[in-house]
């Protein structure tokens, strides 16, 4: 698979040996009139263009680089199957397709999916044949509809402010998986530190004996088995050795699952997240969350990292700058990124790309919740994810205020599905029902910034910058989940075409002084459990990153690291 772009296994927590990566060259066609279904393109055996999957047609890596709005696109390729590959079930997986998707195998429709960020699969067993098969994919995308989540994709022709180049169609790996007739559909993993045990919930197709084995650094640590008769199996693995997953130390166990002829390789981390008053605890200890905003954009791939190494690099750049985690902002990141977070002990908050959805619509819930529940299901087992944030800055739309029930129901459904993590209903504004009260504050004057939280630090009330729409909740954890965003353009020739928060410092010394003073305010506040700085790297015209868009350091990272990594007030008691 070395010649295949993004050839690594896309789902490390559900890895089987029998799979086929379908990335690479596909036939491709624009459908500007969105008439392709009427014209029965799904019956055609060739399309007029070529594209490199999994890169979107707006990206340079796709081989196309078309930047204007694209209402609909088509993809087509063939693949060969042997008799042995058809012995069981054949599953077709998509990492992500933006936004509405329909799929045909050999001219027969096999399924549809709505949502640009969640992974999905179709059972295509009854539609494939031994020998050559044809897969055709249609994708429809309308970022300006108000009915879909689009994140930071620009609603104007050009990128502007904090909105950037769009992504249409396939933007994550496409692959086939060959499974037995009876197989494991999915798993949920529940670590229990007090009992030094892992509970496994498995959803299965068929009835068999389910066996699970845990290993740490290739040493056997425990096993358990149970008979599954109704499609759901539960078992508890007592661990002979307890190794905790911690921030900065991603200790992972290997997990091997057996269900009849089905063998699944997975992993898990022994860690627990809890809230104690105003503290967010990791394994019972207060760990100051030194987060940075990461938006997951790449100059050549846009939404899609050019390589697995590029995913790892962004985490390493963050760690080098003294952060211990990130808000994965306005985008659902691919599973490979989360895998590297798990390995490296890098804490993250999972977020949906809710911008683009009209939060005032009475039907907003039906456009948002189904995909969000798919995201929760996909990412539930990642130890690096310490909390959920389905919404970010739910601003008014054309003068209409948010539908509070949209946020309330989403929060309740999130907590119903996942009892192990806190949930922030909407980051910054406007809170309705939340486990954590966070604020966004881009004040650039450090003295004024300090005044905002001085009374709160001394035991008083929290000053909210949207007092007419939301009221701080006393006694729950608080942090500033966006701050800084200091504008610093390394290319002084294009200053007028760049964007960032506040006035840019005139000198490097002024920048570093502002950065330190703003950060010190939050580190020294005994009632803050963390911060999130905007942002890790520049994105297109937005130049408030610590690195350029090409991931080149804009500053001496040792200085930044020292500012970020010094002991916080909440850590001094630990």
SVG drawing of the C-alpha trace seen along z (x, -y; Angstrom):
<svg xmlns="http://www.w3.org/2000/svg" viewBox="-40 -49 54 68">
<polyline fill="none" stroke="black" stroke-width="0.4" points="0.0,0.0 3.0,-2.3 1.9,-4.0 -1.6,-4.7 -2.1,-8.1 -2.9,-7.9 -2.3,-4.1 -2.3,-3.5 -5.3,-1.8 -7.9,-4.5 -9.5,-2.9 -6.8,-1.8 -9.4,-0.9 -11.2,1.6 -8.4,3.0 -8.8,6.3 -6.2,7.8 -8.5,8.4 -9.1,4.9 -8.5,3.0 -7.6,-0.7 -9.5,-2.3 -7.6,-5.6 -5.8,-6.7 -7.0,-7.7 -10.7,-7.7 -12.8,-9.0 -14.4,-12.3 -17.0,-14.7 -18.5,-18.0 -22.2,-18.3 -22.9,-22.0 -26.5,-21.6 -27.0,-18.8 -28.7,-16.9 -26.5,-13.8 -29.1,-11.5 -31.6,-12.5 -29.0,-11.8 -28.2,-8.4 -24.5,-9.0 -24.5,-6.0 -24.9,-3.8 -21.9,-5.2 -18.6,-3.2 -16.3,-6.3 -16.3,-9.9 -14.5,-12.8 -11.9,-13.8 -9.5,-12.2 -9.1,-12.9 -6.8,-11.6 -8.9,-10.3 -9.1,-11.1 -8.3,-14.8 -11.2,-17.1 -11.5,-18.7 -10.7,-22.1 -7.3,-20.9 -4.1,-20.9 -3.4,-17.3 -6.5,-16.1 -5.0,-17.1 -7.9,-19.5 -7.7,-22.6 -11.1,-24.1 -11.9,-26.8 -15.4,-28.0 -18.6,-26.6 -19.4,-23.0 -23.0,-21.9 -22.5,-18.3 -19.7,-15.8 -19.4,-12.3 -16.7,-9.6 -16.2,-6.3 -13.6,-3.5 -13.3,0.3 -11.9,2.9 -11.3,6.6 -12.6,9.2 -11.7,12.8 -13.9,15.7 -12.3,15.8 -13.0,12.2 -16.6,12.9 -16.9,15.8 -18.3,13.6 -19.6,10.1 -18.1,7.2 -18.3,3.8 -17.6,0.5 -16.4,-2.3 -16.1,-6.0 -14.1,-8.1 -16.1,-11.2 -18.0,-12.7 -19.2,-16.3 -22.2,-16.5 -25.0,-14.3 -23.9,-11.1 -25.4,-8.3 -23.5,-5.1 -24.0,-2.6 -22.2,0.7 -22.4,2.0 -25.2,-0.4 -27.3,0.7 -27.8,-1.8 -26.5,-0.4 -27.0,-3.3 -27.1,-7.0 -25.7,-9.2 -26.2,-12.7 -23.4,-14.6 -20.0,-15.8 -17.9,-14.7 -19.1,-11.3 -17.8,-8.0 -20.2,-5.4 -20.3,-2.1 -22.6,0.0 -22.9,3.8 -22.4,4.4 -22.2,8.2 -25.3,8.8 -24.2,6.3 -20.6,7.4 -19.3,10.2 -16.1,12.1 -13.8,10.2 -14.3,6.5 -16.8,4.3 -17.7,0.6 -18.4,-1.8 -20.0,-5.2 -20.3,-8.0 -22.5,-11.1 -22.1,-14.0 -24.2,-17.1 -23.0,-20.1 -24.6,-23.5 -22.7,-25.4 -25.1,-28.3 -28.3,-26.4 -28.5,-26.8 -29.4,-23.1 -25.9,-21.6 -22.8,-21.9 -20.0,-23.3 -17.5,-24.6 -15.0,-27.2 -15.8,-26.7 -16.3,-30.1 -19.8,-31.1 -18.2,-33.7 -16.2,-33.0 -13.0,-34.1 -11.8,-33.1 -12.3,-35.9 -11.8,-36.5 -11.8,-33.1 -13.5,-31.2 -11.4,-29.4 -11.4,-27.3 -14.3,-24.9 -14.3,-21.1 -16.7,-19.1 -17.1,-15.3 -14.8,-12.6 -12.1,-13.9 -11.1,-10.8 -10.1,-7.3 -12.4,-4.9 -11.8,-1.2 -13.3,2.3 -13.4,4.7 -13.9,8.4 -15.5,9.9 -17.1,13.3 -20.8,13.8 -20.9,13.3 -18.7,10.4 -18.2,7.6 -20.0,4.4 -18.7,2.1 -17.4,1.8 -17.6,-0.5 -14.8,-0.4 -15.3,-1.4 -12.1,-1.6 -12.5,-1.2 -9.4,-2.3 -10.6,-1.4 -11.2,2.2 -8.2,2.3 -10.6,3.7 -12.0,2.9 -15.6,3.5 -16.2,4.3 -19.6,3.8 -19.7,5.4 -22.4,5.1 -22.4,8.1 -24.0,9.7 -24.8,13.3 -24.4,15.4 -21.0,16.7 -18.5,16.7 -16.9,13.3 -13.4,13.4 -11.2,10.4 -7.5,10.4 -5.5,7.4 -1.8,6.9 0.6,4.1 3.8,3.8 3.3,7.4 2.8,8.8 -0.5,10.6 -2.6,8.7 -6.0,10.4 -8.8,11.9 -12.5,12.7 -15.2,14.3 -19.0,14.5 -21.6,16.0 -23.4,13.5 -26.9,14.5 -28.8,11.2 -26.4,9.1 -24.9,7.4 -22.2,8.8 -20.7,7.6 -17.5,8.8 -15.1,7.5 -11.4,8.0 -9.5,7.9 -6.0,6.4 -3.0,7.9 -1.1,4.7 -2.5,1.2 -0.9,-1.5 -2.7,-4.8 -3.1,-6.9 -2.1,-10.4 -1.5,-13.8 1.9,-13.6 2.1,-9.8 -0.2,-7.9 0.1,-4.4 -2.0,-2.2 -3.0,1.5 -3.5,3.6 -6.9,5.3 -7.6,8.4 -11.2,9.5 -12.4,12.9 -15.9,13.6 -16.1,16.9 -13.8,16.4 -13.7,12.6 -10.6,11.1 -10.4,7.4 -7.3,5.6 -7.9,2.6 -6.5,0.7 -7.5,-1.2 -6.2,-3.6 -7.0,-3.4 -8.1,-6.9 -11.1,-8.5 -12.5,-12.1 -14.5,-13.5 -15.6,-16.9 -15.1,-17.9 -16.7,-21.3 -14.8,-23.7 -12.1,-21.2 -11.9,-18.9 -9.9,-15.8 -7.9,-13.3 -7.5,-10.1 -8.6,-12.0 -5.9,-14.7 -6.3,-18.3 -4.3,-18.7 -4.3,-22.2 -5.5,-21.9 -3.0,-24.0 -4.9,-23.8 -4.4,-25.3 -7.0,-25.8 -6.4,-23.4 -8.6,-23.7 -7.2,-20.9 -6.4,-22.7 -3.5,-22.1 -2.3,-24.3 -2.2,-21.5 -5.0,-19.1 -7.3,-21.7 -9.4,-19.4 -7.2,-16.3 -3.7,-16.0 -1.2,-15.1 0.2,-12.2 0.0,-10.4 3.2,-12.1 1.6,-15.5 -1.1,-14.5 1.6,-13.6 3.6,-16.7 0.8,-19.0 0.6,-17.3 4.4,-17.4 4.5,-21.1 1.9,-21.8 3.8,-19.8 7.0,-21.7 5.1,-25.0 4.3,-23.8 0.6,-22.8 -0.7,-19.5 -3.8,-19.3 -6.1,-21.0 -9.6,-22.1 -10.3,-20.3 -12.1,-23.3 -15.1,-23.4 -14.2,-20.1 -14.5,-16.4 -10.9,-15.2 -10.1,-11.9 -9.5,-8.8 -5.8,-8.6 -5.3,-12.0 -7.1,-10.8 -5.0,-7.6 -1.8,-9.7 -3.4,-11.8 -4.0,-8.6 -0.4,-7.4 1.2,-10.7 -1.0,-11.5 -2.4,-14.6 -5.7,-15.6 -8.4,-17.0 -12.0,-18.2 -14.2,-16.7 -16.3,-19.2 -18.8,-19.3 -18.4,-21.8 -21.7,-23.4 -21.1,-26.8 -23.3,-26.9 -26.3,-25.4 -29.0,-28.0 -29.4,-27.5 -32.7,-29.3 -34.4,-26.9 -37.2,-24.8 -35.9,-21.9 -32.3,-22.4 -32.3,-19.4 -33.0,-17.0 -30.2,-18.5 -27.7,-18.3 -28.4,-15.5 -28.2,-12.3 -24.6,-13.1 -23.5,-14.2 -24.7,-10.9 -22.6,-9.1 -19.6,-11.2 -20.1,-10.2 -20.3,-6.5 -17.2,-6.6 -15.0,-8.4 -16.3,-7.1 -13.3,-4.9 -10.5,-7.4 -8.8,-8.1 -7.4,-11.4 -10.9,-12.9 -11.7,-14.4 -14.9,-16.2 -17.5,-17.0 -18.5,-20.3 -21.2,-19.9 -21.6,-23.6 -19.3,-26.6 -20.5,-30.2 -24.1,-29.8 -24.6,-33.3 -27.9,-34.8 -29.0,-34.3 -30.5,-37.2 -31.6,-38.7 -33.1,-35.4 -31.8,-34.0 -30.8,-30.4 -33.3,-27.7 -32.4,-26.8 -34.0,-23.4 -31.6,-22.5 -28.7,-23.0 -30.6,-21.5 -31.7,-18.3 -28.2,-17.8 -26.6,-18.2 -29.0,-15.7 -28.6,-13.2 -24.8,-13.5 -24.9,-12.8 -27.3,-9.9 -24.9,-8.3 -21.7,-9.1 -21.8,-9.1 -18.0,-9.2 -17.2,-12.7 -18.3,-16.3 -20.1,-18.2 -20.1,-21.9 -23.3,-22.8 -21.9,-25.6 -18.4,-27.0 -18.3,-30.7 -22.0,-31.6 -24.8,-31.1 -25.0,-28.6 -28.2,-26.8 -27.3,-23.6 -23.7,-22.7 -21.2,-20.9 -18.5,-23.5 -18.9,-27.3 -16.4,-28.6 -15.9,-32.0 -14.2,-33.4 -12.2,-36.6 -10.0,-38.3 -9.1,-41.3 -5.6,-42.3 -4.8,-44.7 -3.4,-42.4 -4.4,-44.8 -8.0,-44.9 -8.0,-41.2 -6.8,-40.7 -9.6,-42.9 -12.2,-40.7 -11.3,-37.8 -9.9,-39.5 -13.0,-39.3 -13.6,-35.8 -10.1,-34.8 -10.7,-36.2 -13.9,-34.2 -16.4,-36.6 -18.7,-36.4 -17.6,-35.6 -17.8,-38.5 -19.6,-37.3 -19.1,-39.2 -22.7,-38.3 -24.7,-39.1 -28.0,-39.7 -28.0,-36.2 -26.3,-33.9 -25.7,-33.8 -22.6,-32.1 -23.4,-29.0 -21.8,-29.1 -19.8,-26.1 -19.0,-24.4 -15.6,-24.4 -14.7,-27.5 -12.1,-28.2 -11.3,-30.6 -11.6,-28.4 -10.5,-31.0 -8.1,-33.9 -5.1,-35.6 -5.4,-35.3 -2.6,-37.9 -2.1,-39.0 1.5,-38.5 2.1,-38.4 5.6,-37.2 5.0,-38.4 4.9,-42.1 4.2,-42.7 0.6,-41.4 -0.4,-43.0 -3.6,-44.5 -4.9,-41.0 -4.5,-39.3 -6.8,-38.9 -6.4,-38.4 -7.6,-39.8 -6.8,-43.3 -3.9,-45.4 -0.7,-43.6 2.3,-44.2 4.9,-46.4 7.8,-44.3 8.6,-40.8 9.3,-41.9 5.9,-43.4 4.3,-40.2 6.0,-38.0 5.2,-40.4 1.5,-40.4 1.5,-36.7 3.0,-36.1 0.9,-38.6 -2.4,-37.3 -1.4,-33.7 -0.2,-34.5 -3.6,-35.9 -5.2,-32.4 -2.3,-30.4 -2.4,-32.4 -6.2,-32.2 -6.9,-29.5 -10.5,-29.0 -9.5,-28.3 -8.9,-24.7 -7.4,-25.5 -7.1,-27.8 -7.2,-27.5 -5.0,-29.8 -6.0,-30.9 -4.2,-29.3 -1.6,-26.7 -0.9,-27.8 -2.1,-30.4 -4.8,-29.3 -4.8,-31.1 -5.5,-34.8 -5.8,-34.3 -2.4,-35.0 -2.8,-34.6 -1.0,-31.3 2.3,-30.4 3.4,-28.7 2.8,-29.7 0.3,-27.8 3.3,-25.7 4.1,-24.9 7.2,-27.1 7.8,-28.6 7.1,-32.3 8.8,-32.7 11.4,-31.0 9.3,-28.1 11.4,-27.6 10.2,-31.0 6.6,-30.1 7.0,-26.7 8.3,-28.2 5.4,-30.6 2.8,-27.9 4.2,-25.1 4.9,-26.8 2.9,-25.5 -0.7,-26.8 -2.4,-27.9 -4.6,-24.8 -1.6,-22.5 0.2,-24.0 -2.0,-22.1 -1.5,-18.8"/>
</svg>
